[in-house]
Amino acid sequence: MIKEILGDDYFMLHSVSLQANYLVVFAHIRLHPLVTAVESDNIATGFKNMVGNKGAVKISFKLAETSLCFINAHFHSGQD
């Protein structure tokens, strides 16, 4: 649905999910040749650090010589 709204000038670089946490990165097609080192990861911090109802997801990549990292996190409230 997002791709339909953005149109043909954009492509989905990567997506990652962890239960309710979801992250997707789109980029303009002109940037495609400049994108390298795409990585994603997730970490569950819910019940016994195994359940994905709490935690974080990330997508990182290099755009030319610039490193970018996007993180979406949902943690327990009141924790240190």
Secondary structure, DSSP 8 states (H G I E B T S, - for coil): -HHHHH-TTEEEEEEEEETTEEEEEEEEGGGGGGEEEEEEEEEE-SGGGT-TTSEEEEEEEEETTEEEEEEEEE--TT--
